[in-house]
Amino acid sequence: MTFTGAILLFILGLVIILGTSSPIIGLLFNENPTPPEISFYNQWSMPIVMIMAVFTVFGQYLFWKKYSFESLSSALINPLLITSALTIILVIFGEIRDLYYMLYTFCAIFAVVGNTFVMVQLSVKKPKLIGGSVTHVGFGILLIGILASSAYNSPMLDQQIFNYNEQVKQGAIKDEMGFTVSEPVLFLELKLEEPKVINNKYIVTYTGFDLSDQNRPGQQTYKLLFEPIDGSDPFYMNPEVYPMLATSTQDNVQWSVDPDVRSGLVSDIYLYVAGSSFIKQRNDMITRRANVNARVNQDEEVPEVQTIKFEKGETVSVDGFEMNFLNYTMEDETKLPPNTNIGVRAQIQITHLASSEQFLIEPLYALYNDEEGNTFVFSPPVELPGYDLTFNFSKVYPETGEIDLTINGLDEEYQSEWILVVAEQKPFISVVWLGTFLLMIGFSVSIFRHWGREKKK
C-alpha cells in the first residue's frame, strides 16, 4: 500500500511536470508552443487524487494491524456510514449536482473520516505514531478546500456587467452577425479615479500605476483602492504587469502578470490586470513606429503633428499628460551651430497623470543664418523617455512671450486612463490552508519520530 501511494504521487508529479514543461518540450516540434489549459490538470489530477484519498485510509489501517478481508470490511463500516452521511449533507446544502464532484467529495471526506478513526486509536495507544494519519487527514481537508474554493468561486463585477451576463444566460444578446452570444464577460473595466460598486460589497477605484523602483524592466504596479460598503477598513491591491524580455522582440512585446491576493478568514480576493491603456499605448507605439517607417520608405507623407501654444506659467492637460511651461533659459553659445543669432530653451515640466511620473525637458529654439544671409529655425526634437513622444520648440511670440510646442505622437482625442481587471472572490481558502497546515504538522511529527529513533540507534 505504501509503494502504491508512492507510485500515485509519482504519476501526479509527472502530470504536473509534463504540463508545466510542455512549452519548453513543445519547442522541439513547434515554433510557438502554448501551455495546456487548466482543464488538462483537472482531468488528469482529479481521478489520481481520488484514488490516493481512498488508499490513504486502507494504507493506515493495514500499516498498524493485520486484517483479513472480512475484518477490514467490518472496521470500515462506521467510517463509511459517517462518510456517506456527511457527503449527502454536503451534496444537499452545497447544491452539488455533478456526479463526478459527488464522487470526489465522498473520497475526500472518506480520507478525513477514515484517517481520523486511525488517529484517535493511535492517540490512545501510541501517540508518537499519529504523524501519518494527521498528514492524511490534512490531505483530505485540502481536497475538500480545493473543490469548495473552485466550485463557489465568483467573479467580481459591477451591476451593469452582471445584468449583461444574466441576459447572456437567457440568450437575449446577439452579436453583430446576429448570432447568440454565449460567453459571459468576466472582466471589469475601471477608469482612472472613477469609482465603481462591485458585487454590492466594495467601492473600487483605480488610482494609477507606478513605474519607479520596480524589480523588472518595464514593470507596472497598478493601484486599486477597495472601500467596503459595510464601513470596514479600506485596503489597496497592487497587481503587476511586466514584459517577458526573454520571449519579446522589438516588434512584438509579450506581457505577463503577477496577480495580487487579499487573504481573508472566510474568503480571498484574487485579482490581476488583463489589459490597460498603458499597455495598449506601448503596443500602439510599436505599431506606429513600424507604420511610420513603412510610409517613410515609400516616400509617403507622415501624419501631421499637434502644436500647442503656451504662455509662461501655463499648464495644459492633453492625452493623459500635464505640461507646465516653467521658464526660458539661454543656451550656451559654444553648444550652438555656427552663425547662430539666438538660442533659447524652454523648460517644460511634464507629468504623466496615471503614474505621476515627472520629466523636465528643455527643447531648443535657435535662429541661424546661412552663407547667403537667409535665416532659418533650428529646433531639434526632444524625446520623452518611454512614451514615443517628441517635442519641438517651434516658435516664439516676442510680443506676448508665448511659445509654440510641437508634439509628435499624441492621440488626436484624449481617452482617460483605464485598466481591465479580472477579479474573483474565492471562498473556503482557509480550508485549503487548514489542510496544508495539517499536512506539514503530520510530516513534522513523523520526521521527529524517525529522527529520535535514529539518534537512539
C-alpha positions as CSV (number, residue, x, y, z in Angstrom):
1,M,0.0,0.0,0.0
2,T,2.9,2.4,0.8
3,F,4.5,1.6,-2.5
4,T,1.2,2.1,-4.4
5,G,0.8,5.5,-2.7
6,A,4.3,6.5,-3.8
7,I,3.6,5.4,-7.4
8,L,0.4,7.6,-7.4
9,L,2.4,10.5,-6.1
10,F,4.9,10.0,-8.8
11,I,2.2,9.9,-11.5
12,L,0.7,13.1,-10.2
13,G,4.0,14.8,-10.1
14,L,4.7,13.6,-13.7
15,V,1.4,15.1,-14.9
16,I,2.3,18.4,-13.4
17,I,5.9,18.4,-14.7
18,L,4.8,17.5,-18.2
19,G,2.1,20.1,-18.2
20,T,4.3,23.0,-16.9
21,S,7.2,21.9,-19.1
22,S,5.1,21.5,-22.3
23,P,6.0,24.9,-23.7
24,I,9.7,24.0,-23.5
25,I,9.2,20.5,-24.8
26,G,6.9,21.8,-27.5
27,L,9.8,23.9,-28.9
28,L,11.1,20.7,-30.4
29,F,8.0,20.4,-32.6
30,N,6.6,23.9,-32.8
31,E,7.9,27.4,-33.1
32,N,5.3,28.9,-30.7
33,P,4.0,26.2,-28.4
34,T,1.2,27.1,-25.9
35,P,0.8,25.8,-22.4
36,P,-2.1,23.4,-21.7
37,E,-5.4,24.7,-20.4
38,I,-6.3,24.3,-16.7
39,S,-8.7,21.6,-17.7
40,F,-5.7,19.4,-18.5
41,Y,-4.5,19.4,-14.9
42,N,-8.1,18.9,-13.6
43,Q,-8.9,16.0,-15.9
44,W,-5.7,14.1,-15.0
45,S,-5.2,15.0,-11.4
46,M,-8.7,14.6,-10.1
47,P,-9.0,10.8,-10.6
48,I,-5.5,10.3,-9.3
49,V,-6.1,12.2,-6.1
50,M,-9.5,10.5,-5.6
51,I,-7.7,7.1,-5.7
52,M,-5.0,8.4,-3.4
53,A,-7.6,9.6,-0.9
54,V,-9.2,6.2,-0.7
55,F,-5.8,4.5,-0.5
56,T,-4.6,6.6,2.5
57,V,-7.4,5.1,4.6
58,F,-6.6,1.5,3.5
59,G,-2.9,2.2,3.9
60,Q,-3.3,3.5,7.5
61,Y,-5.5,0.6,8.6
62,L,-3.2,-2.1,7.1
63,F,0.0,-0.4,8.3
64,W,-0.7,-0.8,12.0
65,K,-2.7,-4.0,12.2
66,K,-3.2,-7.2,10.3
67,Y,-6.6,-7.6,8.7
68,S,-8.5,-10.2,6.7
69,F,-10.9,-9.0,4.1
70,E,-13.8,-9.6,6.4
71,S,-12.2,-7.9,9.5
72,L,-11.2,-4.8,7.3
73,S,-14.7,-4.6,6.0
74,S,-16.1,-4.6,9.5
75,A,-13.6,-2.0,10.7
76,L,-14.6,0.4,7.8
77,I,-18.3,0.2,8.4
78,N,-18.5,3.1,10.7
79,P,-16.2,5.4,8.7
80,L,-18.2,4.6,5.5
81,L,-21.5,5.3,7.2
82,I,-20.3,8.7,8.6
83,T,-18.7,9.5,5.2
84,S,-21.9,8.7,3.4
85,A,-24.0,10.9,5.8
86,L,-21.6,13.8,5.5
87,T,-21.4,13.5,1.7
88,I,-25.3,13.6,1.4
89,I,-25.4,16.6,3.7
90,L,-22.8,18.5,1.6
91,V,-24.4,17.5,-1.7
92,I,-27.8,18.8,-0.5
93,F,-26.7,22.0,1.2
94,G,-23.8,22.7,-1.1
95,E,-26.1,22.1,-4.1
96,I,-23.6,19.8,-5.8
97,R,-25.2,18.5,-8.9
98,D,-22.3,17.0,-10.8
99,L,-21.9,13.2,-10.2
100,Y,-18.1,13.4,-10.7
101,Y,-17.9,16.1,-7.9
102,M,-20.1,14.0,-5.7
103,L,-17.7,11.1,-6.0
104,Y,-14.7,13.4,-5.4
105,T,-16.4,14.8,-2.3
106,F,-17.1,11.2,-1.0
107,C,-13.4,10.3,-1.5
108,A,-12.1,13.4,0.2
109,I,-14.5,13.0,3.2
110,F,-13.6,9.3,3.4
111,A,-9.9,10.3,3.7
112,V,-10.7,12.7,6.6
113,V,-13.1,10.4,8.5
114,G,-11.2,7.1,8.0
115,N,-7.8,8.6,9.0
116,T,-9.4,10.3,11.9
117,F,-10.5,6.9,13.2
118,V,-6.9,5.7,13.0
119,M,-5.6,8.9,14.5
120,V,-7.9,8.6,17.5
121,Q,-6.9,4.9,18.1
122,L,-3.2,5.7,17.8
123,S,-3.5,8.8,20.1
124,V,-4.7,6.4,22.9
125,K,-2.2,3.7,22.3
126,K,0.9,5.2,20.6
127,P,0.5,9.0,20.2
128,K,4.0,9.3,18.7
129,L,2.8,7.3,15.7
130,I,0.0,9.7,14.6
131,G,2.1,11.6,12.1
132,G,0.9,9.6,9.0
133,S,-2.8,9.8,9.9
134,V,-2.6,13.5,10.6
135,T,-0.9,14.1,7.2
136,H,-3.7,12.1,5.5
137,V,-6.4,14.0,7.4
138,G,-4.8,17.2,6.1
139,F,-4.7,15.8,2.6
140,G,-8.5,15.0,2.7
141,I,-9.3,18.5,4.1
142,L,-7.0,20.0,1.4
143,L,-9.1,18.2,-1.3
144,I,-12.4,19.5,0.1
145,G,-11.0,23.0,0.2
146,I,-9.8,22.9,-3.4
147,L,-13.2,21.8,-4.6
148,A,-15.1,24.3,-2.4
149,S,-12.9,27.2,-3.3
150,S,-13.2,26.4,-7.1
151,A,-16.9,25.5,-7.2
152,Y,-18.1,28.5,-5.3
153,N,-15.6,30.9,-6.9
154,S,-17.4,34.0,-8.1
155,P,-16.3,36.8,-10.4
156,M,-16.3,40.4,-9.0
157,L,-18.4,42.6,-11.4
158,D,-20.3,45.8,-11.4
159,Q,-24.1,45.8,-11.8
160,Q,-24.1,46.7,-15.5
161,I,-21.9,43.7,-16.4
162,F,-23.8,41.4,-14.0
163,N,-27.1,42.4,-15.8
164,Y,-25.4,41.8,-19.2
165,N,-24.3,38.3,-18.1
166,E,-27.8,37.5,-16.9
167,Q,-29.1,38.4,-20.4
168,V,-26.4,36.2,-22.0
169,K,-27.7,33.3,-19.9
170,Q,-31.2,33.9,-21.2
171,G,-29.9,34.0,-24.8
172,A,-31.1,37.6,-25.2
173,I,-27.8,39.1,-26.5
174,K,-26.9,38.9,-30.2
175,D,-23.5,39.8,-31.8
176,E,-23.0,42.0,-34.9
177,M,-23.6,39.0,-37.1
178,G,-26.9,38.1,-35.4
179,F,-25.6,35.0,-33.6
180,T,-26.5,34.5,-29.9
181,V,-23.7,35.4,-27.5
182,S,-22.9,32.5,-25.2
183,E,-19.8,33.7,-23.4
184,P,-20.3,36.0,-20.3
185,V,-18.0,38.9,-19.6
186,L,-15.6,38.1,-16.7
187,F,-13.5,41.2,-16.6
188,L,-14.1,44.6,-15.0
189,E,-13.2,47.9,-16.7
190,L,-12.0,50.7,-14.4
191,K,-11.2,54.3,-15.4
192,L,-8.8,56.5,-13.6
193,E,-10.3,58.0,-10.4
194,E,-13.8,56.8,-11.4
195,P,-15.2,54.6,-8.5
196,K,-17.4,51.6,-9.2
197,V,-19.6,49.5,-6.9
198,I,-18.5,45.8,-7.2
199,N,-20.7,42.9,-6.1
200,N,-22.6,45.3,-3.9
201,K,-19.8,44.9,-1.4
202,Y,-16.9,47.2,-2.4
203,I,-16.4,50.6,-4.0
204,V,-13.3,50.1,-6.2
205,T,-11.2,52.9,-7.6
206,Y,-8.3,52.7,-10.0
207,T,-5.9,55.3,-8.7
208,G,-3.0,54.9,-11.1
209,F,0.2,52.9,-11.6
210,D,3.8,53.1,-10.6
211,L,6.8,52.6,-12.9
212,S,9.6,53.5,-10.4
213,D,11.7,51.2,-8.2
214,Q,10.4,48.0,-10.0
215,N,12.1,44.6,-9.9
216,R,11.8,44.1,-13.6
217,P,12.4,46.4,-16.5
218,G,9.2,47.8,-17.9
219,Q,7.1,46.6,-14.9
220,Q,4.0,48.4,-13.9
221,T,2.4,48.2,-10.5
222,Y,-1.3,49.2,-10.6
223,K,-3.0,50.6,-7.6
224,L,-6.7,49.8,-6.8
225,L,-8.5,51.1,-3.7
226,F,-11.1,48.8,-2.2
227,E,-13.6,50.5,0.2
228,P,-16.0,48.0,1.8
229,I,-19.6,49.2,1.8
230,D,-20.1,47.9,5.3
231,G,-17.7,50.6,6.6
232,S,-14.8,48.3,7.4
233,D,-11.2,49.4,6.8
234,P,-10.3,50.2,3.1
235,F,-7.3,48.5,1.5
236,Y,-5.2,48.6,-1.6
237,M,-4.4,45.8,-4.1
238,N,-1.4,46.1,-6.3
239,P,-1.3,43.6,-9.3
240,E,1.7,43.9,-11.6
241,V,2.3,43.6,-15.4
242,Y,5.7,43.2,-16.9
243,P,7.2,42.4,-20.4
244,M,8.8,39.0,-20.8
245,L,12.1,40.1,-22.1
246,A,13.2,36.5,-23.0
247,T,10.4,36.0,-25.5
248,S,9.7,39.6,-26.6
249,T,11.1,41.2,-29.7
250,Q,11.4,44.8,-30.9
251,D,8.2,44.3,-33.0
252,N,6.2,42.2,-30.5
253,V,6.2,42.5,-26.7
254,Q,4.9,39.6,-24.7
255,W,3.3,40.6,-21.4
256,S,2.9,38.6,-18.3
257,V,1.1,39.3,-15.0
258,D,1.7,38.9,-11.3
259,P,-1.7,38.7,-9.5
260,D,-2.4,40.2,-6.1
261,V,-4.3,38.3,-3.4
262,R,-6.2,39.7,-0.5
263,S,-6.4,37.0,2.1
264,G,-9.3,36.8,4.5
265,L,-10.6,34.4,7.1
266,V,-13.6,33.3,5.1
267,S,-12.6,34.1,1.5
268,D,-9.8,35.6,-0.6
269,I,-9.8,38.2,-3.4
270,Y,-7.7,37.1,-6.4
271,L,-7.0,39.9,-8.9
272,Y,-4.9,40.5,-12.0
273,V,-4.7,43.1,-14.8
274,A,-5.7,41.7,-18.2
275,G,-5.1,45.0,-20.1
276,S,-4.6,48.7,-19.7
277,S,-4.3,51.9,-21.6
278,F,-0.6,52.0,-20.8
279,I,-0.1,48.5,-22.4
280,K,-2.2,49.5,-25.4
281,Q,-0.2,52.6,-25.7
282,R,3.0,50.6,-25.7
283,N,1.7,48.2,-28.3
284,D,0.3,51.0,-30.5
285,M,3.7,52.8,-30.2
286,I,5.4,49.7,-31.7
287,T,2.8,49.5,-34.5
288,R,3.0,53.2,-35.1
289,R,6.8,53.1,-35.5
290,A,6.5,50.3,-38.0
291,N,3.8,52.2,-40.0
292,V,5.8,55.4,-40.0
293,N,8.9,53.6,-41.2
294,A,6.9,51.9,-43.9
295,R,5.5,55.2,-45.1
296,V,8.9,56.9,-45.0
297,N,10.3,54.1,-47.0
298,Q,7.5,54.5,-49.6
299,D,8.0,58.3,-49.6
300,E,4.5,58.8,-48.3
301,E,3.6,61.8,-46.1
302,V,3.8,61.2,-42.4
303,P,0.7,62.4,-40.5
304,E,0.6,65.9,-39.1
305,V,1.7,66.6,-35.5
306,Q,0.0,68.8,-32.9
307,T,1.1,72.3,-32.0
308,I,0.1,73.8,-28.6
309,K,0.6,77.4,-27.7
310,F,1.9,78.1,-24.2
311,E,2.3,81.2,-22.1
312,K,4.8,81.3,-19.3
313,G,3.5,79.6,-16.2
314,E,0.6,78.0,-18.1
315,T,-0.4,74.3,-17.6
316,V,-2.0,72.3,-20.4
317,S,-3.5,68.8,-20.0
318,V,-3.7,66.6,-23.1
319,D,-3.8,62.9,-23.7
320,G,-3.1,61.9,-20.1
321,F,-0.2,64.3,-19.7
322,E,0.1,67.6,-17.8
323,M,2.5,70.1,-19.4
324,N,3.7,73.2,-17.5
325,F,5.8,75.9,-19.2
326,L,8.1,76.9,-16.4
327,N,10.6,79.4,-17.9
328,Y,13.1,80.3,-20.6
329,T,16.9,79.6,-20.3
330,M,19.6,81.0,-22.6
331,E,21.7,78.3,-24.4
332,D,25.5,78.3,-24.1
333,E,26.8,79.8,-27.4
334,T,29.5,77.2,-27.6
335,K,26.8,74.5,-28.0
336,L,25.0,76.2,-30.8
337,P,25.6,75.8,-34.6
338,P,27.8,78.4,-36.4
339,N,26.3,81.7,-37.4
340,T,23.5,81.4,-34.8
341,N,21.9,84.7,-33.8
342,I,20.0,83.5,-30.8
343,G,19.5,80.2,-28.9
344,V,16.9,79.8,-26.1
345,R,15.5,76.7,-24.4
346,A,12.0,76.3,-22.9
347,Q,11.8,74.5,-19.6
348,I,8.7,72.2,-19.8
349,Q,7.7,70.0,-16.8
350,I,5.7,67.0,-18.0
351,T,3.6,64.8,-15.6
352,H,2.1,61.6,-16.7
353,L,-1.2,61.7,-14.7
354,A,-1.8,58.0,-14.2
355,S,1.7,57.1,-13.0
356,S,2.7,60.5,-11.5
357,E,5.9,60.3,-13.4
358,Q,7.6,63.7,-13.9
359,F,10.0,64.8,-16.7
360,L,11.8,68.0,-17.3
361,I,12.6,68.7,-21.0
362,E,14.4,71.6,-22.4
363,P,13.7,71.8,-26.2
364,L,15.9,74.3,-28.1
365,Y,14.8,77.2,-30.4
366,A,17.6,78.8,-32.4
367,L,17.9,81.2,-35.4
368,Y,20.9,80.9,-37.7
369,N,22.0,82.4,-41.0
370,D,23.4,80.5,-44.0
371,E,26.1,81.8,-46.2
372,E,23.6,83.8,-48.3
373,G,22.2,85.6,-45.3
374,N,18.9,83.6,-45.1
375,T,17.6,83.0,-41.6
376,F,16.4,79.5,-40.6
377,V,15.0,78.0,-37.4
378,F,16.9,75.2,-35.7
379,S,14.6,73.2,-33.4
380,P,15.8,69.6,-32.8
381,P,13.3,67.2,-31.4
382,V,13.5,66.1,-27.7
383,E,12.1,62.6,-27.0
384,L,10.1,61.8,-23.8
385,P,11.7,58.5,-22.5
386,G,9.3,55.5,-22.7
387,Y,6.4,57.2,-24.3
388,D,7.3,57.6,-28.0
389,L,6.6,61.4,-27.9
390,T,8.9,64.1,-29.3
391,F,8.8,67.8,-28.6
392,N,10.0,70.7,-30.7
393,F,10.2,74.3,-29.5
394,S,9.0,75.6,-32.9
395,K,8.1,79.3,-32.4
396,V,8.4,82.3,-30.1
397,Y,6.0,85.2,-29.9
398,P,8.1,88.1,-28.6
399,E,5.2,90.4,-28.1
400,T,3.4,88.1,-25.7
401,G,6.2,85.8,-24.5
402,E,4.2,82.7,-25.7
403,I,5.8,79.8,-27.4
404,D,4.6,77.0,-29.8
405,L,5.4,73.5,-28.7
406,T,5.0,70.9,-31.5
407,I,4.3,67.4,-30.3
408,N,4.6,64.3,-32.3
409,G,2.9,61.1,-31.0
410,L,-0.2,62.3,-29.1
411,D,-3.6,60.8,-29.9
412,E,-6.0,63.2,-31.6
413,E,-8.6,62.7,-28.9
414,Y,-7.7,62.1,-25.3
415,Q,-9.1,58.9,-23.7
416,S,-8.9,58.6,-19.9
417,E,-6.6,56.0,-18.4
418,W,-8.2,52.6,-17.9
419,I,-7.5,49.1,-16.9
420,L,-9.2,45.7,-17.4
421,V,-9.2,43.6,-14.3
422,V,-10.1,40.0,-13.7
423,A,-11.1,39.8,-10.1
424,E,-12.6,36.7,-8.3
425,Q,-13.8,36.1,-4.8
426,K,-12.6,32.6,-3.6
427,P,-14.4,31.3,-0.5
428,F,-13.1,28.5,1.7
429,I,-9.4,29.2,1.0
430,S,-9.0,28.9,4.8
431,V,-10.0,25.2,4.4
432,V,-7.2,24.8,1.9
433,W,-4.7,26.3,4.3
434,L,-6.0,24.2,7.2
435,G,-5.4,21.1,5.1
436,T,-1.9,22.4,4.2
437,F,-1.0,23.1,7.9
438,L,-2.2,19.6,9.0
439,L,-0.1,18.1,6.2
440,M,3.0,19.9,7.5
441,I,2.2,19.1,11.1
442,G,1.9,15.4,10.3
443,F,5.1,15.4,8.3
444,S,6.9,17.1,11.2
445,V,5.6,14.6,13.7
446,S,6.8,11.7,11.6
447,I,10.2,13.3,10.9
448,F,10.9,14.0,14.6
449,R,9.8,10.4,15.5
450,H,12.2,8.9,12.9
451,W,15.0,11.3,13.9
452,G,14.6,10.4,17.6
453,R,14.7,6.7,16.7
454,E,17.9,7.1,14.6
455,K,19.5,9.1,17.4
456,K,18.9,6.2,19.8
457,K,20.5,3.8,17.4
